[in-house]
Each structure stands twice: as structure tokens, then as C-alpha cells.
């Protein structure tokens, strides 16, 4: 897998789609995201989010989820 097509959710552009390959946080963060259905192997689409502040909104299986910038940078996505 090439590193060129890997981005954090925070750095994806609105409308971009990808597959989660890694959650790069601690146990608490991984559990919190898993409870929302955010796990490696899931496909997502970024719906909205400002680069510097405010929540990041993305969609997994037709469900929209909003998370903070710090949490979003720990979700590593392979662009598809």
C-alpha cells in the first residue's frame, strides 16, 4: 500500500471517500470511535469540516458522525 493515498480524516477534502486503515489513538479513543461504528475496514465519506476549527462531519453506512479535529487526525484513511 502506497503512503501517497493515505490521509488523516482531518486532511481529507469534503466529498472525498476512503476506507479506514488505522485508528492511531489510545485505547479510550479507539473504544469511543468503535462504539460509533468507526473501525478499520469501514468506508467513509467526508461531509463537512473546516481545516482549522469546528467539528469534522463524515458518513459511514448512511449515518453522519461529527467529531473534533484532534480525534479526526487519528483516523487514517486510504483514499478510494
Secondary structure, DSSP 8 states (H G I E B T S, - for coil): --GGGEEEGGGS-TT-EEEEEEE-S-HHHHHHHHHTT--TT-EEEEEE--SSSS-EEEEETTEEEEE-HHHHTTEEEEE-
